[in-house]
């Protein structure tokens, strides 16, 4: 059984209780999808990927999670500030993942772009987690 849903729940809990993150997005600014009329900035759970990472003696999984930061602020500053707060809250954090042990959680990359249709700024943060 995969630990991805428990990992996502732990990430949501950590971000929604982090003062620096909630100061920027509020208490309900972390969502699973972009609403038709979103209150921005917000953090969305983007793509996830899970792979078997078992050893000869231990079961394990490797998870890749993308968090999307959407902003309507002028330029990229707001998105970058929120990305910094998210990284500070999650990178190398010891999250309690129900039903699994989190071995590591690391931010492995990011990219920022302006969406042509909406003119919103999108910052994508990619994390790698290993669970046992």
N, C-alpha and C positions, 0 to 999 in steps of 0.2 A: 504494500500500500504506500502511496506517495505522501510525502509530508508537505507538499506545496501549499495546500489550503491552510494548514496550521502555520506555516512560515508566513504567508500573506497576512494572516490574522495577527501574528506577532509584530510584523512590520507596521500594520495599521495602528495597533495599540501603542507602539513606541512613538510613531510620528504624532498621533493625536494627543499624546501626553507630554510632548516636548514643547517647552515654553517658546523657544525660538521659532519653531515651525508654526505653532498655532498663532503666534503674534502676526505672522504673515498671511496665513490662509484661514484663520478662525478655527472653530471646533468642528465644523462640518465641511471643511475644504479638502478632505481626502476621500476620494470616491473610486468606484470601480469603472465608471464610464462618464463621458462628458455629457452633461445635460443639454437640452436644446437651448436654454438660456442660462449658461453657467455663471456663477459668481466667481470672478477671477481676482487674484490668481488661485489656482487649485492644483492638487496633486492627484493624478490618476494612476491606477495600476494598468500598465501596458502589457506587452507580451511576456509570457513565461515559457520556460523550457526546462524540462527535467530529464536527466540522464541517469542511468545506473552507474553507481560509483562504488560498487561493492568490492571488497578485497576477498582473498581466499577464505578469510575467517570472519569478516564483519560485513553486514549489509550496509549500504550507504547510497546516497543520492547526491547528485550535483544539480543545483538549480540556478538558472539564469533569470533574473527578474528585471524588467525595465519599468522604471517609474517615470511618468510624463509630468512635466510641470508646464502648465498653460498660463500665459500672462497676456494681458492687454496693455501693459505699461509701455511707455515710450521707450524704445530701444530694448536692450537685453538686460538692463541692470536688475529689474525686479526678478526676472527668471534666474539670473545668476545668484542673487542673494538668497533666494529660496533653495536653489540647488546646493549652495554652501551649507545651509541649515540642515537639509536632508542628509547630506553626506556626513556632517558632524554627528547627527543622531544615529546613523546606521552603520557607518564604516567601522568594522572591527568590534561591533557591539555584541554583547552576550545576551541575546534574546532568549526568552523562554518559549520554546516551540513545543506545543502540546503533542505528546506521543512520540517525540523524537528529541535527539540531542543536536544542537547546532554546534558544529565543529568550527566553522568560520563564516564570516559575512564580510565581503570586501567590495568596494566600488571599483569596477574595472574599466570604466570609461564613461564618457559623456559626449553629447553633441547638442548644439543649439541651432535652431533655424527659424525663419519667419515663414509661416504658412501662407502661400500665395492667395488662396481664396478668402480667408478670414482676416489676414494681416496680424494674427495673433503670434506671439513668440512661443515656441515649443522647445523646451530643454528636456532631453532624454538622458536619464541616469541609468546605467547598467550595473547591476550587482551580481556577484557570484556567491552562492551559499552552498555549503556542504553540510548534509545532515546524516546522522547515523540512527 
